[in-house]
Amino acid sequence: EVQLVESGGGLVQPGGSLRLSCAASGFTFSSYWMHWVRQAPGEGLVWVSRIDSDGGSTIYADSVKGRFIISRDNAKNTLYLQMDSLRAADTAVYYCARDGTHLDYWGQGTLVTVSS
Amino acid sequence: EIVLTQSPGTLSLSPGERATLSCRASQSVGSSYLAWYQQKAGQAPRLVIYGVSSRATGIPDRFSGSGSGTDLNLTINRLEPEDFAVYYCQHYGSSLVTFGQGTKLAIK
């Protein structure tokens, strides 16, 4: 069974940093591109970033470019999102998703709250 | 970047009725790159339709996707209580992903 479990969310002050993790199981993690998608409270889905299967290619939404870094450790079957210079507008549930036939499996999400 | 506009914002129907949700793209999209997701309150999104018209694993055949070019539709026949949720269309092109703003399918 494919499982994606996010962790690392929490309350952080504006300007602070946080690293999210997404632990994958039930499939060959190293064969799949992966994404981060976020959802602000009461709002819609917003794509954040994508990484290819070996980590050699990454791409970001303009809203996070230069502040967030997506990475992965295929030996640990884990996807990461390093978030720096956090803003109130980054407050959201962050989901990791597998890129199979589109985003075919999603984790349950982890909440990031940026507030003083 | 392709912009996706979904309509209506909210669709109120009764169980047993048919729902038609619309997604309009700002430019023509390739058929391989359009999908629909269902999201229930407090849950992660779930892939429903990909490649415009292919049902994802475990999705019942009352769900169907159609359209081409800039106009795509998701149709749900004989609505069941568990179908009431928010639905998002999504485009995947040049490694960038965009979502529509969502349509809430509400019980009338």
Interface residues (C-beta under 8 A of the other chain):
Chain A: H35 V37 G44 L45 V46 W47 R50 S57 I59 A61 Y95 T101 H102 L103 D104 Y105 W106 G107 Q108 G109
Chain B: A35 Y37 Q39 Q43 A44 P45 R46 L47 Y50 G51 S54 A56 T57 Y88 Q90 Y92 S95 L96 V97 T98 F99 G100 Q101 G102
